[in-house]
Amino acid sequence: MDVCAPIGLLSETDQVIIRLTYWDGFKQKQADEILAMPEGTLRSRHHRARESLRRMLEKTELLDPR
C-alpha cells in the first residue's frame, strides 16, 4: 500500500514530523529539538497526524477490493 500519497495530504509540518519519526528514525524528543517545537506540541501533532493517516489508509483499503 502506498502511504506517500496520504502523507502528502497532511500539513507541511505534520509531513515533516511523520518523516522524521518514521523514515529518519528520530525519537519524538529529537524531532521536537530539530523543529524547535515544544515537546507537548510535537507529541499532539504527531498523534493527530497518525490518526489522520490511519483514517485515510482505512478508506483506501475499503475502496481497494484486494
mmCIF file of the N, C-alpha and C atoms, coordinates in Angstrom:
data_MODEL
# 
_entry.id   MODEL 
# 
loop_
_atom_site.group_PDB 
_atom_site.id 
_atom_site.type_symbol 
_atom_site.label_atom_id 
_atom_site.label_alt_id 
_atom_site.label_comp_id 
_atom_site.label_asym_id 
_atom_site.label_entity_id 
_atom_site.label_seq_id 
_atom_site.pdbx_PDB_ins_code 
_atom_site.Cartn_x 
_atom_site.Cartn_y 
_atom_site.Cartn_z 
_atom_site.occupancy 
_atom_site.B_iso_or_equiv 
_atom_site.pdbx_formal_charge 
_atom_site.auth_seq_id 
_atom_site.auth_comp_id 
_atom_site.auth_asym_id 
_atom_site.auth_atom_id 
_atom_site.pdbx_PDB_model_num 
ATOM 1   N N  . MET A 1 1  ? 0.841   -1.177 0.000  1.00 0.00 ? 1  MET A N  1 
ATOM 2   C CA . MET A 1 1  ? 0.000   0.000  0.000  1.00 0.00 ? 1  MET A CA 1 
ATOM 3   C C  . MET A 1 1  ? 0.885   1.237  0.000  1.00 0.00 ? 1  MET A C  1 
ATOM 4   N N  . ASP A 1 2  ? 0.604   2.189  -0.836 1.00 0.00 ? 2  ASP A N  1 
ATOM 5   C CA . ASP A 1 2  ? 1.383   3.415  -0.948 1.00 0.00 ? 2  ASP A CA 1 
ATOM 6   C C  . ASP A 1 2  ? 0.925   4.420  0.102  1.00 0.00 ? 2  ASP A C  1 
ATOM 7   N N  . VAL A 1 3  ? 1.805   4.744  1.040  1.00 0.00 ? 3  VAL A N  1 
ATOM 8   C CA . VAL A 1 3  ? 1.453   5.718  2.075  1.00 0.00 ? 3  VAL A CA 1 
ATOM 9   C C  . VAL A 1 3  ? 1.930   7.123  1.736  1.00 0.00 ? 3  VAL A C  1 
ATOM 10  N N  . CYS A 1 4  ? 2.679   7.266  0.657  1.00 0.00 ? 4  CYS A N  1 
ATOM 11  C CA . CYS A 1 4  ? 3.202   8.583  0.298  1.00 0.00 ? 4  CYS A CA 1 
ATOM 12  C C  . CYS A 1 4  ? 2.097   9.558  -0.089 1.00 0.00 ? 4  CYS A C  1 
ATOM 13  N N  . ALA A 1 5  ? 1.117   9.089  -0.826 1.00 0.00 ? 5  ALA A N  1 
ATOM 14  C CA . ALA A 1 5  ? 0.027   9.985  -1.241 1.00 0.00 ? 5  ALA A CA 1 
ATOM 15  C C  . ALA A 1 5  ? -0.742  10.529 -0.045 1.00 0.00 ? 5  ALA A C  1 
ATOM 16  N N  . PRO A 1 6  ? -1.179  9.698  0.915  1.00 0.00 ? 6  PRO A N  1 
ATOM 17  C CA . PRO A 1 6  ? -1.875  10.248 2.076  1.00 0.00 ? 6  PRO A CA 1 
ATOM 18  C C  . PRO A 1 6  ? -0.999  11.186 2.910  1.00 0.00 ? 6  PRO A C  1 
ATOM 19  N N  . ILE A 1 7  ? 0.279   10.887 3.023  1.00 0.00 ? 7  ILE A N  1 
ATOM 20  C CA . ILE A 1 7  ? 1.166   11.775 3.779  1.00 0.00 ? 7  ILE A CA 1 
ATOM 21  C C  . ILE A 1 7  ? 1.197   13.147 3.126  1.00 0.00 ? 7  ILE A C  1 
ATOM 22  N N  . GLY A 1 8  ? 1.156   13.180 1.806  1.00 0.00 ? 8  GLY A N  1 
ATOM 23  C CA . GLY A 1 8  ? 1.151   14.455 1.087  1.00 0.00 ? 8  GLY A CA 1 
ATOM 24  C C  . GLY A 1 8  ? -0.080  15.297 1.354  1.00 0.00 ? 8  GLY A C  1 
ATOM 25  N N  . LEU A 1 9  ? -1.121  14.709 1.921  1.00 0.00 ? 9  LEU A N  1 
ATOM 26  C CA . LEU A 1 9  ? -2.335  15.446 2.256  1.00 0.00 ? 9  LEU A CA 1 
ATOM 27  C C  . LEU A 1 9  ? -2.259  16.111 3.630  1.00 0.00 ? 9  LEU A C  1 
ATOM 28  N N  . LEU A 1 10 ? -1.267  15.735 4.416  1.00 0.00 ? 10 LEU A N  1 
ATOM 29  C CA . LEU A 1 10 ? -1.085  16.358 5.727  1.00 0.00 ? 10 LEU A CA 1 
ATOM 30  C C  . LEU A 1 10 ? -0.481  17.754 5.565  1.00 0.00 ? 10 LEU A C  1 
ATOM 31  N N  . SER A 1 11 ? -0.570  18.558 6.618  1.00 0.00 ? 11 SER A N  1 
ATOM 32  C CA . SER A 1 11 ? 0.089   19.869 6.576  1.00 0.00 ? 11 SER A CA 1 
ATOM 33  C C  . SER A 1 11 ? 1.593   19.636 6.423  1.00 0.00 ? 11 SER A C  1 
ATOM 34  N N  . GLU A 1 12 ? 2.294   20.640 5.947  1.00 0.00 ? 12 GLU A N  1 
ATOM 35  C CA . GLU A 1 12 ? 3.734   20.509 5.717  1.00 0.00 ? 12 GLU A CA 1 
ATOM 36  C C  . GLU A 1 12 ? 4.467   20.129 7.004  1.00 0.00 ? 12 GLU A C  1 
ATOM 37  N N  . THR A 1 13 ? 4.104   20.767 8.110  1.00 0.00 ? 13 THR A N  1 
ATOM 38  C CA . THR A 1 13 ? 4.753   20.462 9.388  1.00 0.00 ? 13 THR A CA 1 
ATOM 39  C C  . THR A 1 13 ? 4.477   19.030 9.814  1.00 0.00 ? 13 THR A C  1 
ATOM 40  N N  . ASP A 1 14 ? 3.238   18.577 9.659  1.00 0.00 ? 14 ASP A N  1 
ATOM 41  C CA . ASP A 1 14 ? 2.904   17.202 10.034 1.00 0.00 ? 14 ASP A CA 1 
ATOM 42  C C  . ASP A 1 14 ? 3.625   16.196 9.142  1.00 0.00 ? 14 ASP A C  1 
ATOM 43  N N  . GLN A 1 15 ? 3.811   16.524 7.878  1.00 0.00 ? 15 GLN A N  1 
ATOM 44  C CA . GLN A 1 15 ? 4.580   15.650 6.990  1.00 0.00 ? 15 GLN A CA 1 
ATOM 45  C C  . GLN A 1 15 ? 6.009   15.498 7.501  1.00 0.00 ? 15 GLN A C  1 
ATOM 46  N N  . VAL A 1 16 ? 6.601   16.614 7.910  1.00 0.00 ? 16 VAL A N  1 
ATOM 47  C CA . VAL A 1 16 ? 7.976   16.585 8.413  1.00 0.00 ? 16 VAL A CA 1 
ATOM 48  C C  . VAL A 1 16 ? 8.054   15.768 9.694  1.00 0.00 ? 16 VAL A C  1 
ATOM 49  N N  . ILE A 1 17 ? 7.080   15.934 10.582 1.00 0.00 ? 17 ILE A N  1 
ATOM 50  C CA . ILE A 1 17 ? 7.063   15.169 11.838 1.00 0.00 ? 17 ILE A CA 1 
ATOM 51  C C  . ILE A 1 17 ? 7.006   13.666 11.549 1.00 0.00 ? 17 ILE A C  1 
ATOM 52  N N  . ILE A 1 18 ? 6.110   13.271 10.652 1.00 0.00 ? 18 ILE A N  1 
ATOM 53  C CA . ILE A 1 18 ? 5.991   11.848 10.305 1.00 0.00 ? 18 ILE A CA 1 
ATOM 54  C C  . ILE A 1 18 ? 7.278   11.339 9.668  1.00 0.00 ? 18 ILE A C  1 
ATOM 55  N N  . ARG A 1 19 ? 7.849   12.105 8.770  1.00 0.00 ? 19 ARG A N  1 
ATOM 56  C CA . ARG A 1 19 ? 9.085   11.669 8.113  1.00 0.00 ? 19 ARG A CA 1 
ATOM 57  C C  . ARG A 1 19 ? 10.236  11.553 9.106  1.00 0.00 ? 19 ARG A C  1 
ATOM 58  N N  . LEU A 1 20 ? 10.360  12.528 10.006 1.00 0.00 ? 20 LEU A N  1 
ATOM 59  C CA . LEU A 1 20 ? 11.439  12.471 10.991 1.00 0.00 ? 20 LEU A CA 1 
ATOM 60  C C  . LEU A 1 20 ? 11.311  11.254 11.903 1.00 0.00 ? 20 LEU A C  1 
ATOM 61  N N  . THR A 1 21 ? 10.085  10.963 12.338 1.00 0.00 ? 21 THR A N  1 
ATOM 62  C CA . THR A 1 21 ? 9.905   9.897  13.323 1.00 0.00 ? 21 THR A CA 1 
ATOM 63  C C  . THR A 1 21 ? 9.799   8.510  12.709 1.00 0.00 ? 21 THR A C  1 
ATOM 64  N N  . TYR A 1 22 ? 9.403   8.396  11.454 1.00 0.00 ? 22 TYR A N  1 
ATOM 65  C CA . TYR A 1 22 ? 9.264   7.067  10.845 1.00 0.00 ? 22 TYR A CA 1 
ATOM 66  C C  . TYR A 1 22 ? 10.347  6.780  9.818  1.00 0.00 ? 22 TYR A C  1 
ATOM 67  N N  . TRP A 1 23 ? 10.565  7.682  8.889  1.00 0.00 ? 23 TRP A N  1 
ATOM 68  C CA . TRP A 1 23 ? 11.567  7.421  7.849  1.00 0.00 ? 23 TRP A CA 1 
ATOM 69  C C  . TRP A 1 23 ? 12.976  7.624  8.378  1.00 0.00 ? 23 TRP A C  1 
ATOM 70  N N  . ASP A 1 24 ? 13.181  8.713  9.135  1.00 0.00 ? 24 ASP A N  1 
ATOM 71  C CA . ASP A 1 24 ? 14.535  9.037  9.581  1.00 0.00 ? 24 ASP A CA 1 
ATOM 72  C C  . ASP A 1 24 ? 14.876  8.411  10.927 1.00 0.00 ? 24 ASP A C  1 
ATOM 73  N N  . GLY A 1 25 ? 13.889  7.871  11.625 1.00 0.00 ? 25 GLY A N  1 
ATOM 74  C CA . GLY A 1 25 ? 14.142  7.131  12.858 1.00 0.00 ? 25 GLY A CA 1 
ATOM 75  C C  . GLY A 1 25 ? 14.406  7.967  14.099 1.00 0.00 ? 25 GLY A C  1 
ATOM 76  N N  . PHE A 1 26 ? 14.097  9.263  14.057 1.00 0.00 ? 26 PHE A N  1 
ATOM 77  C CA . PHE A 1 26 ? 14.295  10.082 15.241 1.00 0.00 ? 26 PHE A CA 1 
ATOM 78  C C  . PHE A 1 26 ? 13.202  9.821  16.270 1.00 0.00 ? 26 PHE A C  1 
ATOM 79  N N  . LYS A 1 27 ? 13.554  9.911  17.535 1.00 0.00 ? 27 LYS A N  1 
ATOM 80  C CA . LYS A 1 27 ? 12.569  9.865  18.613 1.00 0.00 ? 27 LYS A CA 1 
ATOM 81  C C  . LYS A 1 27 ? 11.824  11.201 18.621 1.00 0.00 ? 27 LYS A C  1 
ATOM 82  N N  . GLN A 1 28 ? 10.637  11.222 19.215 1.00 0.00 ? 28 GLN A N  1 
ATOM 83  C CA . GLN A 1 28 ? 9.862   12.468 19.266 1.00 0.00 ? 28 GLN A CA 1 
ATOM 84  C C  . GLN A 1 28 ? 10.654  13.576 19.943 1.00 0.00 ? 28 GLN A C  1 
ATOM 85  N N  . LYS A 1 29 ? 11.388  13.254 21.004 1.00 0.00 ? 29 LYS A N  1 
ATOM 86  C CA . LYS A 1 29 ? 12.193  14.258 21.715 1.00 0.00 ? 29 LYS A CA 1 
ATOM 87  C C  . LYS A 1 29 ? 13.242  14.871 20.782 1.00 0.00 ? 29 LYS A C  1 
ATOM 88  N N  . GLN A 1 30 ? 13.840  14.067 19.933 1.00 0.00 ? 30 GLN A N  1 
ATOM 89  C CA . GLN A 1 30 ? 14.820  14.582 18.979 1.00 0.00 ? 30 GLN A CA 1 
ATOM 90  C C  . GLN A 1 30 ? 14.134  15.431 17.919 1.00 0.00 ? 30 GLN A C  1 
ATOM 91  N N  . ALA A 1 31 ? 12.978  14.975 17.453 1.00 0.00 ? 31 ALA A N  1 
ATOM 92  C CA . ALA A 1 31 ? 12.248  15.713 16.418 1.00 0.00 ? 31 ALA A CA 1 
ATOM 93  C C  . ALA A 1 31 ? 11.805  17.083 16.930 1.00 0.00 ? 31 ALA A C  1 
ATOM 94  N N  . ASP A 1 32 ? 11.384  17.160 18.201 1.00 0.00 ? 32 ASP A N  1 
ATOM 95  C CA . ASP A 1 32 ? 10.967  18.464 18.710 1.00 0.00 ? 32 ASP A CA 1 
ATOM 96  C C  . ASP A 1 32 ? 12.142  19.434 18.780 1.00 0.00 ? 32 ASP A C  1 
ATOM 97  N N  . GLU A 1 33 ? 13.328  18.901 19.039 1.00 0.00 ? 33 GLU A N  1 
ATOM 98  C CA . GLU A 1 33 ? 14.521  19.753 19.048 1.00 0.00 ? 33 GLU A CA 1 
ATOM 99  C C  . GLU A 1 33 ? 14.878  20.197 17.630 1.00 0.00 ? 33 GLU A C  1 
ATOM 100 N N  . ILE A 1 34 ? 14.799  19.287 16.670 1.00 0.00 ? 34 ILE A N  1 
ATOM 101 C CA . ILE A 1 34 ? 15.107  19.621 15.273 1.00 0.00 ? 34 ILE A CA 1 
ATOM 102 C C  . ILE A 1 34 ? 14.165  20.715 14.775 1.00 0.00 ? 34 ILE A C  1 
ATOM 103 N N  . LEU A 1 35 ? 12.879  20.588 15.125 1.00 0.00 ? 35 LEU A N  1 
ATOM 104 C CA . LEU A 1 35 ? 11.867  21.539 14.646 1.00 0.00 ? 35 LEU A CA 1 
ATOM 105 C C  . LEU A 1 35 ? 11.697  22.753 15.561 1.00 0.00 ? 35 LEU A C  1 
ATOM 106 N N  . ALA A 1 36 ? 12.451  22.801 16.657 1.00 0.00 ? 36 ALA A N  1 
ATOM 107 C CA . ALA A 1 36 ? 12.334  23.884 17.643 1.00 0.00 ? 36 ALA A CA 1 
ATOM 108 C C  . ALA A 1 36 ? 10.869  24.063 18.053 1.00 0.00 ? 36 ALA A C  1 
ATOM 109 N N  . MET A 1 37 ? 10.249  22.947 18.421 1.00 0.00 ? 37 MET A N  1 
ATOM 110 C CA . MET A 1 37 ? 8.836   22.917 18.763 1.00 0.00 ? 37 MET A CA 1 
ATOM 111 C C  . MET A 1 37 ? 8.714   22.360 20.185 1.00 0.00 ? 37 MET A C  1 
ATOM 112 N N  . PRO A 1 38 ? 7.827   22.932 21.001 1.00 0.00 ? 38 PRO A N  1 
ATOM 113 C CA . PRO A 1 38 ? 7.644   22.367 22.335 1.00 0.00 ? 38 PRO A CA 1 
ATOM 114 C C  . PRO A 1 38 ? 7.280   20.883 22.257 1.00 0.00 ? 38 PRO A C  1 
ATOM 115 N N  . GLU A 1 39 ? 7.794   20.108 23.203 1.00 0.00 ? 39 GLU A N  1 
ATOM 116 C CA . GLU A 1 39 ? 7.594   18.657 23.202 1.00 0.00 ? 39 GLU A CA 1 
ATOM 117 C C  . GLU A 1 39 ? 6.113   18.280 23.171 1.00 0.00 ? 39 GLU A C  1 
ATOM 118 N N  . GLY A 1 40 ? 5.302   18.952 23.962 1.00 0.00 ? 40 GLY A N  1 
ATOM 119 C CA . GLY A 1 40 ? 3.868   18.653 24.002 1.00 0.00 ? 40 GLY A CA 1 
ATOM 120 C C  . GLY A 1 40 ? 3.181   18.939 22.683 1.00 0.00 ? 40 GLY A C  1 
ATOM 121 N N  . THR A 1 41 ? 3.595   20.004 22.020 1.00 0.00 ? 41 THR A N  1 
ATOM 122 C CA . THR A 1 41 ? 3.020   20.355 20.722 1.00 0.00 ? 41 THR A CA 1 
ATOM 123 C C  . THR A 1 41 ? 3.362   19.293 19.694 1.00 0.00 ? 41 THR A C  1 
ATOM 124 N N  . LEU A 1 42 ? 4.626   18.886 19.667 1.00 0.00 ? 42 LEU A N  1 
ATOM 125 C CA . LEU A 1 42 ? 5.022   17.849 18.710 1.00 0.00 ? 42 LEU A CA 1 
ATOM 126 C C  . LEU A 1 42 ? 4.284   16.551 18.998 1.00 0.00 ? 42 LEU A C  1 
ATOM 127 N N  . ARG A 1 43 ? 4.171   16.204 20.268 1.00 0.00 ? 43 ARG A N  1 
ATOM 128 C CA . ARG A 1 43 ? 3.503   14.953 20.630 1.00 0.00 ? 43 ARG A CA 1 
ATOM 129 C C  . ARG A 1 43 ? 2.042   14.958 20.177 1.00 0.00 ? 43 ARG A C  1 
ATOM 130 N N  . SER A 1 44 ? 1.334   16.079 20.390 1.00 0.00 ? 44 SER A N  1 
ATOM 131 C CA . SER A 1 44 ? -0.074  16.125 19.981 1.00 0.00 ? 44 SER A CA 1 
ATOM 132 C C  . SER A 1 44 ? -0.210  16.167 18.462 1.00 0.00 ? 44 SER A C  1 
ATOM 133 N N  . ARG A 1 45 ? 0.675   16.893 17.774 1.00 0.00 ? 45 ARG A N  1 
ATOM 134 C CA . ARG A 1 45 ? 0.616   16.926 16.304 1.00 0.00 ? 45 ARG A CA 1 
ATOM 135 C C  . ARG A 1 45 ? 0.941   15.558 15.722 1.00 0.00 ? 45 ARG A C  1 
ATOM 136 N N  . HIS A 1 46 ? 1.891   14.868 16.323 1.00 0.00 ? 46 HIS A N  1 
ATOM 137 C CA . HIS A 1 46 ? 2.254   13.525 15.880 1.00 0.00 ? 46 HIS A CA 1 
ATOM 138 C C  . HIS A 1 46 ? 1.049   12.594 16.018 1.00 0.00 ? 46 HIS A C  1 
ATOM 139 N N  . HIS A 1 47 ? 0.385   12.671 17.147 1.00 0.00 ? 47 HIS A N  1 
ATOM 140 C CA . HIS A 1 47 ? -0.790  11.828 17.375 1.00 0.00 ? 47 HIS A CA 1 
ATOM 141 C C  . HIS A 1 47 ? -1.896  12.122 16.360 1.00 0.00 ? 47 HIS A C  1 
ATOM 142 N N  . ARG A 1 48 ? -2.191  13.403 16.155 1.00 0.00 ? 48 ARG A N  1 
ATOM 143 C CA . ARG A 1 48 ? -3.249  13.771 15.193 1.00 0.00 ? 48 ARG A CA 1 
ATOM 144 C C  . ARG A 1 48 ? -2.873  13.366 13.775 1.00 0.00 ? 48 ARG A C  1 
ATOM 145 N N  . ALA A 1 49 ? -1.612  13.535 13.400 1.00 0.00 ? 49 ALA A N  1 
ATOM 146 C CA . ALA A 1 49 ? -1.167  13.149 12.053 1.00 0.00 ? 49 ALA A CA 1 
ATOM 147 C C  . ALA A 1 49 ? -1.306  11.647 11.860 1.00 0.00 ? 49 ALA A C  1 
ATOM 148 N N  . ARG A 1 50 ? -0.919  10.865 12.864 1.00 0.00 ? 50 ARG A N  1 
ATOM 149 C CA . ARG A 1 50 ? -1.058  9.402  12.772 1.00 0.00 ? 50 ARG A CA 1 
ATOM 150 C C  . ARG A 1 50 ? -2.519  8.991  12.647 1.00 0.00 ? 50 ARG A C  1 
ATOM 151 N N  . GLU A 1 51 ? -3.391  9.635  13.411 1.00 0.00 ? 51 GLU A N  1 
ATOM 152 C CA . GLU A 1 51 ? -4.819  9.315  13.332 1.00 0.00 ? 51 GLU A CA 1 
ATOM 153 C C  . GLU A 1 51 ? -5.387  9.679  11.960 1.00 0.00 ? 51 GLU A C  1 
ATOM 154 N N  . SER A 1 52 ? -4.980  10.812 11.426 1.00 0.00 ? 52 SER A N  1 
ATOM 155 C CA . SER A 1 52 ? -5.434  11.210 10.085 1.00 0.00 ? 52 SER A CA 1 
ATOM 156 C C  . SER A 1 52 ? -4.972  10.202 9.046  1.00 0.00 ? 52 SER A C  1 
ATOM 157 N N  . LEU A 1 53 ? -3.710  9.793  9.137  1.00 0.00 ? 53 LEU A N  1 
ATOM 158 C CA . LEU A 1 53 ? -3.186  8.799  8.195  1.00 0.00 ? 53 LEU A CA 1 
ATOM 159 C C  . LEU A 1 53 ? -3.927  7.478  8.329  1.00 0.00 ? 53 LEU A C  1 
ATOM 160 N N  . ARG A 1 54 ? -4.186  7.063  9.548  1.00 0.00 ? 54 ARG A N  1 
ATOM 161 C CA . ARG A 1 54 ? -4.901  5.809  9.769  1.00 0.00 ? 54 ARG A CA 1 
ATOM 162 C C  . ARG A 1 54 ? -6.269  5.856  9.109  1.00 0.00 ? 54 ARG A C  1 
ATOM 163 N N  . ARG A 1 55 ? -6.993  6.959  9.296  1.00 0.00 ? 55 ARG A N  1 
ATOM 164 C CA . ARG A 1 55 ? -8.324  7.082  8.684  1.00 0.00 ? 55 ARG A CA 1 
ATOM 165 C C  . ARG A 1 55 ? -8.229  7.079  7.158  1.00 0.00 ? 55 ARG A C  1 
ATOM 166 N N  . MET A 1 56 ? -7.250  7.790  6.611  1.00 0.00 ? 56 MET A N  1 
ATOM 167 C CA . MET A 1 56 ? -7.089  7.822  5.153  1.00 0.00 ? 56 MET A CA 1 
ATOM 168 C C  . MET A 1 56 ? -6.755  6.431  4.606  1.00 0.00 ? 56 MET A C  1 
ATOM 169 N N  . LEU A 1 57 ? -5.880  5.719  5.292  1.00 0.00 ? 57 LEU A N  1 
ATOM 170 C CA . LEU A 1 57 ? -5.490  4.389  4.827  1.00 0.00 ? 57 LEU A CA 1 
ATOM 171 C C  . LEU A 1 57 ? -6.637  3.392  4.957  1.00 0.00 ? 57 LEU A C  1 
ATOM 172 N N  . GLU A 1 58 ? -7.434  3.531  5.991  1.00 0.00 ? 58 GLU A N  1 
ATOM 173 C CA . GLU A 1 58 ? -8.612  2.662  6.123  1.00 0.00 ? 58 GLU A CA 1 
ATOM 174 C C  . GLU A 1 58 ? -9.584  2.900  4.972  1.00 0.00 ? 58 GLU A C  1 
ATOM 175 N N  . LYS A 1 59 ? -9.799  4.155  4.608  1.00 0.00 ? 59 LYS A N  1 
ATOM 176 C CA . LYS A 1 59 ? -10.688 4.469  3.485  1.00 0.00 ? 59 LYS A CA 1 
ATOM 177 C C  . LYS A 1 59 ? -10.136 3.889  2.197  1.00 0.00 ? 59 LYS A C  1 
ATOM 178 N N  . THR A 1 60 ? -8.833  4.012  2.004  1.00 0.00 ? 60 THR A N  1 
ATOM 179 C CA . THR A 1 60 ? -8.202  3.473  0.805  1.00 0.00 ? 60 THR A CA 1 
ATOM 180 C C  . THR A 1 60 ? -8.389  1.967  0.747  1.00 0.00 ? 60 THR A C  1 
ATOM 181 N N  . GLU A 1 61 ? -8.209  1.317  1.880  1.00 0.00 ? 61 GLU A N  1 
ATOM 182 C CA . GLU A 1 61 ? -8.341  -0.139 1.926  1.00 0.00 ? 61 GLU A CA 1 
ATOM 183 C C  . GLU A 1 61 ? -9.782  -0.553 1.623  1.00 0.00 ? 61 GLU A C  1 
ATOM 184 N N  . LEU A 1 62 ? -10.746 0.219  2.082  1.00 0.00 ? 62 LEU A N  1 
ATOM 185 C CA . LEU A 1 62 ? -12.149 -0.088 1.814  1.00 0.00 ? 62 LEU A CA 1 
ATOM 186 C C  . LEU A 1 62 ? -12.483 0.070  0.323  1.00 0.00 ? 62 LEU A C  1 
ATOM 187 N N  . LEU A 1 63 ? -11.804 1.004  -0.324 1.00 0.00 ? 63 LEU A N  1 
ATOM 188 C CA . LEU A 1 63 ? -12.067 1.243  -1.745 1.00 0.00 ? 63 LEU A CA 1 
ATOM 189 C C  . LEU A 1 63 ? -11.316 0.258  -2.631 1.00 0.00 ? 63 LEU A C  1 
ATOM 190 N N  . ASP A 1 64 ? -10.240 -0.310 -2.109 1.00 0.00 ? 64 ASP A N  1 
ATOM 191 C CA . ASP A 1 64 ? -9.413  -1.245 -2.871 1.00 0.00 ? 64 ASP A CA 1 
ATOM 192 C C  . ASP A 1 64 ? -9.829  -2.662 -2.524 1.00 0.00 ? 64 ASP A C  1 
ATOM 193 N N  . PRO A 1 65 ? -10.461 -3.405 -3.443 1.00 0.00 ? 65 PRO A N  1 
ATOM 194 C CA . PRO A 1 65 ? -11.023 -4.725 -3.120 1.00 0.00 ? 65 PRO A CA 1 
ATOM 195 C C  . PRO A 1 65 ? -10.000 -5.841 -2.940 1.00 0.00 ? 65 PRO A C  1 
ATOM 196 N N  . ARG A 1 66 ? -8.692  -5.565 -3.042 1.00 0.00 ? 66 ARG A N  1 
ATOM 197 C CA . ARG A 1 66 ? -7.671  -6.615 -2.889 1.00 0.00 ? 66 ARG A CA 1 
ATOM 198 C C  . ARG A 1 66 ? -7.767  -7.293 -1.594 1.00 0.00 ? 66 ARG A C  1 
# 
